[in-house]
Amino acid sequence: MRRIKKKKREKNLVAIVVSFVGGFYICDDCKLRYSDKKMAQKCERWCLAYHSCNLEITKHAIK
């Protein structure tokens, strides 16, 4: 029986670091503020990948 070696897929991992200032999480790319850390991370991932803002994400930003 022949074993097939599985290749490890290398993912382009980018550290998503959001700033916590004044009680809000801030996307370091577009500087929008969020009360939820997960939304700020989603925003930053989108900003880094597409160099734009996603309206479904930015509607959760603090005004």
N, CA, C and O atoms as a Tinker XYZ file with bonds, in Angstrom:
   252  protein
     1  N      0.855000   -1.177000    0.000000    73     2
     2  CA     0.000000    0.000000    0.000000    64     1     3
     3  C      0.896000    1.234000    0.000000    63     2     4     5
     4  O      1.825000    1.337000    0.801000    81     3
     5  N      0.621000    2.131000   -0.868000    73     3     6
     6  CA     1.448000    3.329000   -1.015000    64     5     7
     7  C      0.830000    4.485000   -0.250000    63     6     8     9
     8  O     -0.370000    4.741000   -0.354000    81     7
     9  N      1.641000    5.168000    0.504000    73     7    10
    10  CA     1.163000    6.334000    1.263000    64     9    11
    11  C      1.386000    7.601000    0.458000    63    10    12    13
    12  O      2.426000    7.799000   -0.169000    81    11
    13  N      0.403000    8.423000    0.498000    73    11    14
    14  CA     0.493000    9.704000   -0.201000    64    13    15
    15  C      0.789000   10.783000    0.829000    63    14    16    17
    16  O      0.074000   10.932000    1.820000    81    15
    17  N      1.845000   11.522000    0.579000    73    15    18
    18  CA     2.202000   12.604000    1.491000    64    17    19
    19  C      1.311000   13.810000    1.216000    63    18    20    21
    20  O      1.120000   14.226000    0.074000    81    19
    21  N      0.792000   14.336000    2.268000    73    19    22
    22  CA    -0.031000   15.532000    2.128000    64    21    23
    23  C      0.863000   16.760000    2.219000    63    22    24    25
    24  O      1.711000   16.874000    3.104000    81    23
    25  N      0.654000   17.654000    1.300000    73    23    26
    26  CA     1.415000   18.898000    1.334000    64    25    27
    27  C      0.752000   19.851000    2.310000    63    26    28    29
    28  O     -0.472000   19.965000    2.361000    81    27
    29  N      1.561000   20.514000    3.063000    73    27    30
    30  CA     1.036000   21.527000    3.971000    64    29    31
    31  C      0.761000   22.785000    3.179000    63    30    32    33
    32  O      1.617000   23.296000    2.455000    81    31
    33  N     -0.451000   23.267000    3.336000    73    31    34
    34  CA    -0.792000   24.517000    2.659000    64    33    35
    35  C     -0.327000   25.682000    3.516000    63    34    36    37
    36  O     -0.625000   25.767000    4.708000    81    35
    37  N      0.388000   26.546000    2.895000    73    35    38
    38  CA     0.824000   27.749000    3.600000    64    37    39
    39  C     -0.188000   28.841000    3.341000    63    38    40    41
    40  O     -0.482000   29.186000    2.197000    81    39
    41  N     -0.699000   29.363000    4.399000    73    39    42
    42  CA    -1.657000   30.450000    4.284000    64    41    43
    43  C     -0.938000   31.771000    4.491000    63    42    44    45
    44  O      0.020000   31.863000    5.259000    81    43
    45  N     -1.400000   32.758000    3.814000    73    43    46
    46  CA    -0.850000   34.093000    4.015000    64    45    47
    47  C     -1.462000   34.656000    5.287000    63    46    48    49
    48  O     -2.542000   35.246000    5.269000    81    47
    49  N     -0.767000   34.468000    6.368000    73    47    50
    50  CA    -1.272000   34.925000    7.646000    64    49    51
    51  C     -0.795000   36.342000    7.907000    63    50    52    53
    52  O      0.397000   36.642000    7.843000    81    51
    53  N     -1.736000   37.184000    8.195000    73    51    54
    54  CA    -1.431000   38.574000    8.511000    64    53    55
    55  C     -1.968000   38.836000    9.904000    63    54    56    57
    56  O     -3.125000   38.537000   10.199000    81    55
    57  N     -1.143000   39.384000   10.742000    73    55    58
    58  CA    -1.582000   39.678000   12.101000    64    57    59
    59  C     -2.575000   40.833000   12.075000    63    58    60    61
    60  O     -2.273000   41.922000   11.588000    81    59
    61  N     -3.745000   40.578000   12.602000    73    59    62
    62  CA    -4.778000   41.605000   12.682000    64    61    63
    63  C     -4.713000   42.181000   14.091000    63    62    64    65
    64  O     -5.098000   41.533000   15.064000    81    63
    65  N     -4.227000   43.389000   14.176000    73    63    66
    66  CA    -4.078000   44.046000   15.467000    64    65    67
    67  C     -4.910000   45.308000   15.453000    63    66    68    69
    68  O     -4.689000   46.205000   14.639000    81    67
    69  N     -5.862000   45.372000   16.352000    73    67    70
    70  CA    -6.687000   46.565000   16.464000    64    69    71
    71  C     -6.307000   47.289000   17.749000    63    70    72    73
    72  O     -5.951000   46.664000   18.748000    81    71
    73  N     -6.387000   48.587000   17.707000    73    71    74
    74  CA    -6.042000   49.404000   18.875000    64    73    75
    75  C     -7.262000   49.566000   19.771000    63    74    76    77
    76  O     -8.393000   49.633000   19.290000    81    75
    77  N     -7.023000   49.627000   21.079000    73    75    78
    78  CA    -8.096000   49.859000   22.041000    64    77    79
    79  C     -7.821000   51.214000   22.680000    63    78    80    81
    80  O     -6.928000   51.350000   23.516000    81    79
    81  N     -8.605000   52.217000   22.275000    73    79    82
    82  CA    -8.383000   53.576000   22.754000    64    81    83
    83  C     -9.713000   54.165000   23.199000    63    82    84    85
    84  O    -10.689000   54.139000   22.449000    81    83
    85  N     -9.755000   54.686000   24.390000    73    83    86
    86  CA   -10.951000   55.364000   24.881000    64    85    87
    87  C    -12.176000   54.474000   24.963000    63    86    88    89
    88  O    -13.296000   54.961000   24.810000    81    87
    89  N    -11.993000   53.182000   25.201000    73    87    90
    90  CA   -13.115000   52.267000   25.310000    64    89    91
    91  C    -13.618000   51.732000   23.987000    63    90    92    93
    92  O    -14.634000   51.038000   23.949000    81    91
    93  N    -12.924000   52.041000   22.894000    73    91    94
    94  CA   -13.327000   51.570000   21.570000    64    93    95
    95  C    -12.168000   50.851000   20.895000    63    94    96    97
    96  O    -11.002000   51.158000   21.144000    81    95
    97  N    -12.499000   49.898000   20.044000    73    95    98
    98  CA   -11.508000   49.228000   19.216000    64    97    99
    99  C    -11.450000   49.963000   17.889000    63    98   100   101
   100  O    -12.484000   50.279000   17.301000    81    99
   101  N    -10.237000   50.234000   17.418000    73    99   102
   102  CA   -10.048000   51.040000   16.211000    64   101   103
   103  C     -9.359000   50.215000   15.136000    63   102   104   105
   104  O     -8.325000   49.591000   15.376000    81   103
   105  N     -9.950000   50.224000   13.945000    73   103   106
   106  CA    -9.308000   49.603000   12.787000    64   105   107
   107  C     -8.090000   50.454000   12.442000    63   106   108   109
   108  O     -8.220000   51.653000   12.196000    81   107
   109  N     -6.913000   49.844000   12.422000    73   107   110
   110  CA    -5.694000   50.606000   12.182000    64   109   111
   111  C     -5.565000   51.083000   10.737000    63   110   112   113
   112  O     -4.746000   51.955000   10.446000    81   111
   113  N     -6.360000   50.525000    9.834000    73   111   114
   114  CA    -6.261000   50.924000    8.434000    64   113   115
   115  C     -7.143000   52.131000    8.115000    63   114   116   117
   116  O     -6.660000   53.124000    7.570000    81   115
   117  N     -8.437000   52.052000    8.451000    73   115   118
   118  CA    -9.354000   53.141000    8.094000    64   117   119
   119  C     -9.736000   54.028000    9.286000    63   118   120   121
   120  O    -10.402000   55.049000    9.112000    81   119
   121  N     -9.319000   53.645000   10.478000    73   119   122
   122  CA    -9.522000   54.435000   11.710000    64   121   123
   123  C    -10.978000   54.511000   12.176000    63   122   124   125
   124  O    -11.322000   55.405000   12.949000    81   123
   125  N    -11.842000   53.592000   11.723000    73   123   126
   126  CA   -13.204000   53.550000   12.245000    64   125   127
   127  C    -13.187000   52.907000   13.627000    63   126   128   129
   128  O    -12.363000   52.037000   13.909000    81   127
   129  N    -14.112000   53.350000   14.491000    73   127   130
   130  CA   -14.168000   52.862000   15.876000    64   129   131
   131  C    -15.332000   51.888000   16.047000    63   130   132   133
   132  O    -16.415000   52.087000   15.498000    81   131
   133  N    -15.082000   50.825000   16.825000    73   131   134
   134  CA   -16.090000   49.804000   17.091000    64   133   135
   135  C    -16.116000   49.493000   18.581000    63   134   136   137
   136  O    -15.091000   49.579000   19.258000    81   135
   137  N    -17.293000   49.132000   19.090000    73   135   138
   138  CA   -17.389000   48.721000   20.490000    64   137   139
   139  C    -17.049000   47.243000   20.637000    63   138   140   141
   140  O    -16.741000   46.791000   21.740000    81   139
   141  N    -17.100000   46.480000   19.540000    73   139   142
   142  CA   -16.842000   45.046000   19.539000    64   141   143
   143  C    -15.507000   44.758000   18.854000    63   142   144   145
   144  O    -15.255000   45.237000   17.749000    81   143
   145  N    -14.664000   43.985000   19.508000    73   143   146
   146  CA   -13.345000   43.677000   18.960000    64   145   147
   147  C    -13.448000   42.863000   17.674000    63   146   148   149
   148  O    -12.673000   43.085000   16.744000    81   147
   149  N    -14.392000   41.923000   17.606000    73   147   150
   150  CA   -14.529000   41.082000   16.416000    64   149   151
   151  C    -14.891000   41.898000   15.184000    63   150   152   153
   152  O    -14.401000   41.620000   14.089000    81   151
   153  N    -15.746000   42.901000   15.352000    73   151   154
   154  CA   -16.115000   43.738000   14.207000    64   153   155
   155  C    -14.923000   44.570000   13.746000    63   154   156   157
   156  O    -14.729000   44.761000   12.545000    81   155
   157  N    -14.134000   45.060000   14.675000    73   155   158
   158  CA   -12.943000   45.831000   14.308000    64   157   159
   159  C    -11.949000   44.949000   13.555000    63   158   160   161
   160  O    -11.299000   45.411000   12.617000    81   159
   161  N    -11.826000   43.686000   13.957000    73   159   162
   162  CA   -10.932000   42.772000   13.253000    64   161   163
   163  C    -11.458000   42.450000   11.859000    63   162   164   165
   164  O    -10.679000   42.365000   10.910000    81   163
   165  N    -12.778000   42.270000   11.725000    73   163   166
   166  CA   -13.364000   42.040000   10.407000    64   165   167
   167  C    -13.107000   43.229000    9.493000    63   166   168   169
   168  O    -12.775000   43.070000    8.319000    81   167
   169  N    -13.266000   44.426000   10.054000    73   167   170
   170  CA   -13.043000   45.647000    9.283000    64   169   171
   171  C    -11.600000   45.711000    8.798000    63   170   172   173
   172  O    -11.342000   46.009000    7.632000    81   171
   173  N    -10.674000   45.433000    9.685000    73   171   174
   174  CA    -9.272000   45.520000    9.300000    64   173   175
   175  C     -8.907000   44.458000    8.264000    63   174   176   177
   176  O     -8.145000   44.738000    7.339000    81   175
   177  N     -9.439000   43.249000    8.405000    73   175   178
   178  CA    -9.191000   42.207000    7.404000    64   177   179
   179  C     -9.693000   42.647000    6.030000    63   178   180   181
   180  O     -9.014000   42.472000    5.018000    81   179
   181  N    -10.897000   43.223000    6.016000    73   179   182
   182  CA   -11.471000   43.680000    4.745000    64   181   183
   183  C    -10.621000   44.809000    4.160000    63   182   184   185
   184  O    -10.305000   44.802000    2.970000    81   183
   185  N    -10.254000   45.773000    4.997000    73   183   186
   186  CA    -9.454000   46.916000    4.533000    64   185   187
   187  C     -8.120000   46.463000    3.933000    63   186   188   189
   188  O     -7.700000   46.965000    2.890000    81   187
   189  N     -7.464000   45.518000    4.594000    73   187   190
   190  CA    -6.175000   45.041000    4.100000    64   189   191
   191  C     -6.318000   44.239000    2.810000    63   190   192   193
   192  O     -5.448000   44.301000    1.942000    81   191
   193  N     -7.400000   43.495000    2.680000    73   191   194
   194  CA    -7.573000   42.645000    1.504000    64   193   195
   195  C     -8.045000   43.421000    0.281000    63   194   196   197
   196  O     -7.576000   43.174000   -0.830000    81   195
   197  N     -8.977000   44.363000    0.479000    73   195   198
   198  CA    -9.625000   45.009000   -0.664000    64   197   199
   199  C     -9.352000   46.507000   -0.790000    63   198   200   201
   200  O     -9.772000   47.119000   -1.772000    81   199
   201  N     -8.676000   47.102000    0.159000    73   199   202
   202  CA    -8.360000   48.536000    0.142000    64   201   203
   203  C     -9.612000   49.395000   -0.030000    63   202   204   205
   204  O     -9.615000   50.393000   -0.751000    81   203
   205  N    -10.671000   48.971000    0.656000    73   203   206
   206  CA   -11.931000   49.701000    0.632000    64   205   207
   207  C    -12.686000   49.401000    1.917000    63   206   208   209
   208  O    -12.211000   48.645000    2.764000    81   207
   209  N    -13.865000   49.999000    2.056000    73   207   210
   210  CA   -14.700000   49.735000    3.227000    64   209   211
   211  C    -15.925000   48.935000    2.801000    63   210   212   213
   212  O    -16.452000   49.131000    1.705000    81   211
   213  N    -16.371000   48.044000    3.660000    73   211   214
   214  CA   -17.552000   47.227000    3.426000    64   213   215
   215  C    -18.705000   47.825000    4.219000    63   214   216   217
   216  O    -18.597000   47.981000    5.435000    81   215
   217  N    -19.803000   48.161000    3.556000    73   215   218
   218  CA   -20.934000   48.804000    4.228000    64   217   219
   219  C    -21.580000   47.906000    5.278000    63   218   220   221
   220  O    -22.103000   48.400000    6.276000    81   219
   221  N    -21.549000   46.583000    5.063000    73   219   222
   222  CA   -22.120000   45.661000    6.047000    64   221   223
   223  C    -21.308000   45.656000    7.341000    63   222   224   225
   224  O    -21.849000   45.375000    8.410000    81   223
   225  N    -20.034000   45.960000    7.253000    73   223   226
   226  CA   -19.176000   46.028000    8.444000    64   225   227
   227  C    -19.222000   47.431000    9.039000    63   226   228   229
   228  O    -19.350000   47.574000   10.255000    81   227
   229  N    -19.121000   48.462000    8.214000    73   227   230
   230  CA   -19.025000   49.818000    8.717000    64   229   231
   231  C    -20.340000   50.310000    9.354000    63   230   232   233
   232  O    -20.329000   51.292000   10.096000    81   231
   233  N    -21.458000   49.644000    9.076000    73   231   234
   234  CA   -22.698000   50.066000    9.718000    64   233   235
   235  C    -22.669000   49.790000   11.228000    63   234   236   237
   236  O    -23.508000   50.309000   11.965000    81   235
   237  N    -21.705000   48.972000   11.697000    73   235   238
   238  CA   -21.551000   48.695000   13.126000    64   237   239
   239  C    -20.549000   49.656000   13.796000    63   238   240   241
   240  O    -20.296000   49.554000   14.996000    81   239
   241  N    -19.995000   50.569000   13.026000    73   239   242
   242  CA   -19.022000   51.517000   13.580000    64   241   243
   243  C    -19.712000   52.529000   14.473000    63   242   244   245
   244  O    -20.887000   52.844000   14.285000    81   243
   245  N    -18.971000   53.035000   15.445000    73   243   246
   246  CA   -19.477000   54.064000   16.353000    64   245   247
   247  C    -19.370000   55.403000   15.655000    63   246   248   249
   248  O    -18.339000   55.728000   15.066000    81   247
   249  N    -20.418000   56.160000   15.723000    73   247   250
   250  CA   -20.432000   57.462000   15.041000    64   249   251
   251  C    -19.716000   58.531000   15.837000    63   250   252
   252  O    -19.640000   59.679000   15.400000    81   251
